[in-house]
Amino acid sequence: MLLRAELLLLRGHLAKEADVFELRAAAEDDLAAIQALLECAGLPTSDLASSKSHFTVVRDDGHVVAAGALQRFGSAALLRSVVVAGDRRGAGLGRSVVRELEQVARAAKIGRLILLTQTARGFFSHQGYHVIERGDAPQDVQGSEEFRALCPESATCMVKVLTESD
């Protein structure tokens, strides 16, 4: 029997009791809902248009209830903007978004994911991410708006090296 947190199923669908969630790449018309989710969670949104991030979303009954993004920098990427609607937390949606983004990264031959977090260190540790010094992140990642201006110096920097067997 699968644990509730193990919701990821075939064909990009998540099952939750009788409901079905859709996990997929974000469409242009999802961006306003993603921005609203991020703002409600207190996460940065000022560079969403300029960052050229690849978003993945979870939709429930036509509404975006979770999202996350990859911003590529050569063979590394910034894992950013992972958010779940407040009333949906604890159901495994964040984990599903992160796993999907990791699969997208592997398919794109990205070897390392870097992130900054102020509140989710434990969540990402459980997904196999490890704390590193901010200065140990790749230089091009350090040059991103997220590193330079959007996330405070107090944010924890984490990394995960991706392998095909993860």
Backbone as a ProteinNet text record, in pm:
[ID]
protein_1_A
[PRIMARY]
MLLRAELLLLRGHLAKEADVFELRAAAEDDLAAIQALLECAGLPTSDLASSKSHFTVVRDDGHVVAAGALQRFGSAALLRSVVVAGDRRGAGLGRSVVRELEQVARAAKIGRLILLTQTARGFFSHQGYHVIERGDAPQDVQGSEEFRALCPESATCMVKVLTESD
[TERTIARY]
84.7	0	89.6	56.6	135.7	101.3	202.7	180.2	112.1	41.8	-26	71.5	193.2	293	342.9	320.3	363.9	252.2	215.7	100.1	129.2	254.4	287.5	251.4	166.4	124.7	160.6	133	162.2	84.2	136.4	70.6	47	128.8	119.3	-3.6	-64.3	-180.3	-147.3	-202.3	-188.1	-325.3	-330.9	-459.1	-469.3	-580.4	-608	-749.3	-760	-888.9	-968.8	-1083.6	-1164.3	-1126.6	-1044.4	-1007.4	-883.2	-866.2	-746.2	-682.3	-554.4	-476.5	-400.7	-379.4	-302.2	-165.9	-60.1	77.2	131.4	171.2	216.6	298.6	360.8	431.7	330	369.6	279.6	253.8	133.2	95.1	98.6	98.6	101.3	-11.5	-128.4	-241.7	-236	-133.6	-113	-31.3	36.4	132.8	70.7	-48.2	-112.3	-142.8	-189.9	-219.8	-92.2	15.3	144.2	190.5	183.6	226.3	144.2	14.2	-71	-33.7	-6	37.3	167.5	263.7	393	377.5	296.7	275.9	210.1	112.4	47.7	146.4	245.3	346.5	464.5	463.1	572	699	686.2	802.5	817.5	939.8	963.5	897.2	850	784.5	835	918.4	954	1029.5	1095.9	1172.3	1107.7	981.5	917.9	923.4	895	895.3	1036.3	1132.2	1268.1	1355.6	1318.8	1405.7	1404.4	1306.6	1294.1	1293.3	1218.2	1207.5	1106.5	1132.3	1041.6	957.5	828.2	740.2	667.6	646.3	558.6	448.4	326.1	213.9	134.5	65.8	-36.5	-168.3	-262	-394.6	-497.8	-592.9	-704.3	-832	-915.3	-1041.7	-1019.9	-915.2	-886.9	-809.6	-773.2	-702.1	-560.3	-463.9	-326	-317.2	-275.5	-265.4	-121.8	-29.7	112	194	317.2	404.4	549.9	637.5	780.9	848	973.8	1039.3	1186.7	1239.8	1382.7	1427.1	1538.1	1602.4	1741.3	1764.6	1887.2	2005.5	2121.6	2250.2	2351.8	2362	2454	2415.3	2509.2	2482.2	2421.2	2388.7	2322.8	2192.9	2106.3	1982.4	1945.4	1876.9	1821.5	1682	1658.7	1525.9	1461	1352	1297.6	1145.4	1093	949.2	863.7	910.4	829.5	727.7	601.4	494.2	372.7	303.9	179.4	76.8	-43.6	-149.8	-162.2	-183.8	-187.7	-281	-397.9	-494.6	-464.4	-355.9	-318.3	-186.3	-124.4	5.7	-10.1	95.1	94.9	39.3	-0.2	-58.1	40.7	166.2	266.1	277.9	204.9	209.1	344.5	403.6	536.5	640.4	634.9	728.3	711.2	586.7	560.5	613.8	597.9	651.2	802.8	868.5	1014.7	1060.8	997.5	1036.4	1019.6	910.5	888.4	996.3	1028.9	1133.6	1269.1	1296.3	1420.5	1423.4	1310	1304.7	1326.6	1266.5	1286.7	1434.8	1497.1	1638.8	1725.1	1698.8	1776.1	1762.9	1641.8	1618.4	1693.2	1713.9	1785.3	1935.3	1982.1	2124.5	2177.6	2092.2	2133	2182.1	2301.5	2361.8	2345.8	2319.5	2306.7	2190.5	2115.2	2011	2051.5	2041.6	2077.1	1949.5	1933.5	1817.9	1855.3	1771.6	1779.6	1646.6	1650	1526.2	1543.4	1436.7	1435	1352.7	1260.2	1166.4	1155.3	1213.6	1187.1	1311.6	1408.6	1531.4	1501.6	1416	1381.7	1313.5	1220.5	1151.5	1251.8	1343.3	1439	1542.3	1578.9	1670	1609.5	1479.8	1411.7	1406.7	1429.6	1430.9	1573	1670.2	1808.2	1895.6	1851.7	1931.4	2017.9	2138.5	2235.5	2276	2299.1	2339.2	2481.4	2500	2633	2648.2	2769.4	2793.2	2741.4	2681.8	2627.1	2734.4	2855.7	2966.7	3013.7	2967.7	3004.4	2910.9	2804.5	2715.5	2788.7	2754.5	2819.8	2808.4	2912.1	2916.9	2797.3	2755.8	2642.6	2512.9	2497.2	2380.9	2388	2508.1	2525.3	2492.4	2503.9	2472.7	2324.9	2243.1	2098.4	2036.9	1925	1850.2	1814.1	1777.5	1740.6	1855.2	1977.5	2092.8	2135.2	2137	2189.1	2097	1964.6	1876.7	1750.5	1696	1563.9	1564.6	1664.2	1671.5	1777.9	1744.7	1840.8	1962	2068.5	2191.7	2166.6	2063.4	2032.8	1968.8	1928.1	1866.6	1967.5	1920.4	2003.7	2020.3	2143.6	2172.8	2187.4	2123.5	2126.4	2151.9	2200.1	2231	2191.7	2157.7	2139.6	2207.1	2295.3	2358.6	2266.3	2226	2132.6	2206.6	2154	2205.1	2086.7	2113.3	2005.4	1927.6	1988.2	1922.1	1839	1841.2	1760.9	1613.6
-118	0	124.8	223	345	438.5	507.5	611	730	808	926.2	1018.2	1029.8	1116.6	1061.3	935	872.9	880	1001.4	1023.3	1021.8	1026.2	1038.2	909.9	924.2	810.7	833.2	734.7	743.2	854.2	902.2	999.5	1134	1170.7	1304.1	1329.3	1227.2	1246.6	1203.5	1274.9	1242.1	1200.9	1094.3	1051	1092	1146	1179.6	1134.5	1020.4	960.2	957.1	1024.8	1017.7	1124.2	1220.9	1329.8	1294.4	1360.1	1342.7	1478.8	1487.6	1608.2	1588.6	1696.6	1692.1	1757.8	1685.5	1734.5	1752	1876.1	1900.2	2028.1	2046.8	2172.2	2284.9	2398.2	2513.7	2567.6	2615.6	2684.3	2834.8	2912.2	3058.6	3108.8	3048.2	3095.3	3051.6	2975.1	2938.7	3043.5	3132.6	3222.8	3315.6	3367.6	3455.2	3378.7	3255.3	3173.3	3136.9	3109.1	3079.9	3201.9	3317.6	3440.1	3463.8	3442.9	3460.9	3364.2	3237.2	3139	3182.1	3225.2	3269.1	3389.2	3485.7	3604.9	3569.3	3479.8	3436	3368.6	3301.8	3232.1	3322.3	3446.9	3538.9	3510.9	3445.5	3414.9	3519.9	3542.5	3648.3	3620.8	3729.2	3718	3820.8	3913.6	4025.4	3984.1	3869.3	3826.7	3710	3682.1	3567.2	3577.3	3692.5	3708.1	3704	3761.8	3772.4	3649.8	3564.4	3453	3336.2	3331.7	3221.8	3085.4	3077.8	2954.6	2860.1	2730.6	2624.8	2583.3	2613.7	2580	2449	2377.4	2261.3	2297.4	2256.4	2286.9	2161.8	2168.9	2070.7	2146.6	2093.1	2154.4	2060.7	2119.3	2045.3	2116.9	2047.5	2103.7	2236.8	2239.1	2357.1	2466.9	2449.3	2552.7	2506.7	2597.1	2567	2565.7	2451.3	2437.9	2415	2395.2	2378.8	2408.2	2451.8	2484	2481.1	2479.8	2488.3	2510.4	2555.6	2590.5	2553.5	2541.5	2527.3	2648.2	2705.8	2812.1	2760.6	2732.1	2664.5	2759.7	2707.7	2775.7	2670.2	2644.4	2543.4	2405.3	2337.1	2201.8	2199.6	2317.2	2328.8	2406.1	2397.7	2475.3	2517.6	2627.9	2677.9	2618.8	2543.7	2494.2	2604.3	2658.9	2776.8	2778.9	2863.9	2892.8	2769.6	2676.7	2560	2606.5	2591.5	2643.4	2552.2	2539	2462.3	2550.8	2554.7	2631.7	2588.6	2685.3	2659.3	2547.2	2538.2	2435.3	2298.8	2289.2	2162.7	2107.1	2175.6	2129.3	2000.1	1918.9	1792.8	1675.4	1698.6	1591.3	1532.6	1577.9	1524.1	1598.3	1707.8	1780.5	1846.4	1904.2	1965.5	1862.5	1747.5	1639.7	1597.1	1588.3	1550	1653.4	1781.5	1887.9	1877.6	1859.8	1849.7	1728.4	1615.5	1495.2	1515.8	1579	1604.7	1697.5	1802.9	1895	1825	1733.6	1656.6	1569.9	1510.7	1430.6	1518	1634.8	1729	1766.7	1792.3	1828.1	1714.3	1592	1477.2	1465.4	1479.3	1468.2	1577.4	1692.1	1804	1798.2	1688.6	1668.3	1771.9	1811.9	1899.4	1809	1834.5	1747.7	1790.9	1920.1	1969.9	2068.1	2054	2151	2226.7	2357.6	2446.9	2518	2544.7	2620.3	2706.2	2805.5	2888.9	2877.1	2860.8	2853.1	2919.6	2980.1	3036.2	2950.3	2872.1	2800.6	2650.6	2599.8	2460.9	2372.6	2404.1	2324.2	2176.7	2149.1	2011	1938.8	2006.4	1947.6	1906.1	1996.6	1964.7	1862.6	1863	1759.1	1620.7	1608.5	1480.4	1438.9	1532.9	1502.8	1478.6	1474.4	1444.2	1565.8	1684.7	1806.7	1826.9	1882.5	1902.9	2049.5	2097.7	2237	2257.8	2367.8	2410.4	2558.5	2606.4	2749.6	2817.6	2931.8	3005.7	3031.7	3059.6	3085.2	2963.1	2842.7	2719.9	2688.3	2765.5	2747.8	2793.8	2738.4	2781.7	2934	2992.5	3138	3193.1	3125.6	3178.4	3173.4	3074	3068.1	3183	3207.2	3317.6	3452.7	3462.6	3585.9	3606.1	3507.5	3519	3623.1	3676	3772.9	3712.1	3586	3517.7	3523.5	3495.2	3497.7	3640	3727.5	3863.2	3952.8	3940	4040.1	3986.7	3877.6	3836.9	3758.2	3673.8	3594.9	3653.8	3673.6	3734.4	3644.4	3704.7	3629.9	3521.1	3538.7	3440.4	3313.1	3312.9	3193.8	3079.4	2959.4	2839.8	2798.6	2772.8	2725.3	2573.3	2505	2359.3	2311.3	2188.2	2129.3	1982.6	1934.6	1791.4	1758.3	1659.4	1608.6	1499.9	1517.1	1422.5	1306.9	1189.4	1071.3	1007.1	924.4	859.9	762.4	712.8	612.5	671.4	806.1	867.5	842.7
0	0	0	-82.3	-90.9	23.9	74	173.6	108.9	186.9	134.1	62.5	111.4	49.2	-83.3	-110.3	-235.1	-338.4	-378.7	-464	-612.9	-650.1	-791.5	-865.8	-965.9	-1046.6	-1192.3	-1277.4	-1419.7	-1486.8	-1600	-1685.8	-1620.3	-1523.7	-1468.7	-1383.7	-1330.3	-1244.7	-1103	-1008.8	-868	-817.1	-740.6	-685.6	-539.8	-502.1	-362.6	-334.7	-271.4	-245.8	-375.8	-386	-507.5	-610	-571.5	-660.8	-740.9	-854.6	-935.1	-955.8	-922.8	-946.6	-1076.9	-1148.4	-1271.7	-1246.6	-1276	-1263.9	-1404	-1439.6	-1576.8	-1584.7	-1700.5	-1726.5	-1727.5	-1674.3	-1668.5	-1808.4	-1827.7	-1950.5	-1923.1	-2029.3	-2016.2	-1925.9	-1937.1	-1857.2	-1710.8	-1671.3	-1530.7	-1455.1	-1526.9	-1462.6	-1359	-1383.6	-1285.1	-1156.8	-1170.2	-1052.3	-977.5	-1050.9	-987.1	-908.7	-970.3	-902.6	-775.5	-782.4	-665.1	-552.9	-587.6	-486.8	-421.2	-502.7	-450.4	-358.5	-399.5	-317.2	-184.5	-186.3	-61.5	33	-22.4	58.4	94.2	47.4	77.6	-0.5	-116.4	-199.8	-309.4	-357.7	-456.5	-591.2	-653.1	-783.4	-883.8	-841.7	-928.9	-1054.6	-1053.6	-1171.7	-1247.4	-1220.9	-1287.1	-1438.6	-1492.6	-1638.3	-1695.4	-1626	-1679.9	-1652.6	-1559.5	-1520	-1617.6	-1706.1	-1803.2	-1733.4	-1626.7	-1550.1	-1613.1	-1598.4	-1645.2	-1523.9	-1525.8	-1414.2	-1438.3	-1329.3	-1323.2	-1225.1	-1256	-1167.2	-1135.3	-1022.7	-988.8	-993.9	-1071.7	-1084.1	-1023	-954.2	-897.1	-939.3	-1010.9	-1056.7	-1129.7	-1213.1	-1293.7	-1224.6	-1096.8	-1021.9	-989.1	-1002.1	-964.9	-812.4	-755.9	-610.2	-563.6	-657.8	-624.3	-748.8	-727.5	-840.5	-795.6	-893.7	-870.6	-1004.6	-1001.7	-1127.1	-1126.5	-1248	-1273.1	-1353.7	-1312.9	-1389.8	-1423.4	-1549.7	-1591.9	-1602.8	-1560.6	-1573.3	-1616.5	-1745.4	-1795.4	-1746.2	-1679.1	-1631	-1491.2	-1438.5	-1307.9	-1328.2	-1229.1	-1233.8	-1092.6	-1086.6	-961.9	-948	-841.1	-808.5	-726.7	-777.1	-712.2	-715.3	-631.6	-631	-606.8	-522.9	-488.1	-383.7	-418	-333.4	-341.8	-228.9	-222.7	-151.7	-203.7	-139.3	6.2	93.6	237.7	278.2	214.6	251.4	190.2	113.7	48.6	101.5	194.7	246.2	324.2	318.9	391	312.5	189.1	107.7	7.3	8.1	-83.6	-214.7	-230.5	-357.4	-380.3	-277.8	-291	-331	-269	-303	-448	-493.4	-632.3	-729.9	-697.9	-783.3	-790.5	-677.3	-676.1	-755.4	-738.2	-813.5	-963.7	-1002.7	-1144.7	-1199.5	-1126.5	-1171.1	-1178.1	-1087.1	-1093.4	-1218.6	-1255.6	-1378	-1500.8	-1502.4	-1612.3	-1621.1	-1506.9	-1503.8	-1557.4	-1513.7	-1563.6	-1715.2	-1766.3	-1910.7	-1986.9	-1922.6	-1984.6	-1957.1	-1897.5	-1866.7	-1766.4	-1674.1	-1563.7	-1451.6	-1401.5	-1302.5	-1158.1	-1136	-998.5	-989.1	-880.2	-850	-724.6	-732	-622.1	-579.7	-450.9	-404.8	-285.1	-261.8	-142.4	-70	61.5	138	273.3	318	452.7	547	493.5	579.3	553.2	445.8	406.8	406.4	490.6	495	523.9	619.6	653.6	539.3	472.6	358.1	251.6	215.8	110.3	156.6	282.9	334.9	314.6	337.7	318.2	171.3	80.4	-63.2	-113.7	-21.3	-60.5	-86.9	-49.6	-66.8	56.2	34	140.8	146.6	267.4	287.5	235.7	164.8	120.5	152.3	148.1	160.4	34.9	51.1	-62.8	-168.4	-124.8	-215.8	-292.4	-253.5	-324.1	-441.1	-455.9	-570.8	-696.4	-813.1	-936.9	-955.4	-1013.3	-1030.1	-1106.2	-1213.9	-1289.8	-1208.5	-1122.7	-1033.7	-933.6	-880.4	-786.1	-849.7	-981	-1051.1	-1078.3	-1045.2	-1069.6	-977.2	-1020.1	-938.8	-803.9	-803.7	-679.9	-578.2	-622.2	-532	-497.7	-597.6	-577	-495.8	-517.5	-458.7	-392.1	-439.5	-392.5	-261.9	-242.9	-119.8	-28.1	97.8	189.9	214.6	259.2	291.1	395	477	580.8	525.9	397.8	338.3	332.4	355.9	350.2	204.4	164.5	29.3	35.6	-59.5	-62.2	-204.2	-214.7	-344.7	-344.3	-463.1	-485.7	-617.4	-613.2	-734.9	-787.7	-912.8	-972.7	-1037.7	-1018.2	-1087.3	-1158	-1254.9	-1328.7	-1241.5	-1134.3	-1050.6	-937.1	-918.7	-810.9	-831.2
[MASK]
++++++++++++++++++++++++++++++++++++++++++++++++++++++++++++++++++++++++++++++++++++++++++++++++++++++++++++++++++++++++++++++++++++++++++++++++++++++++++++++++++++++

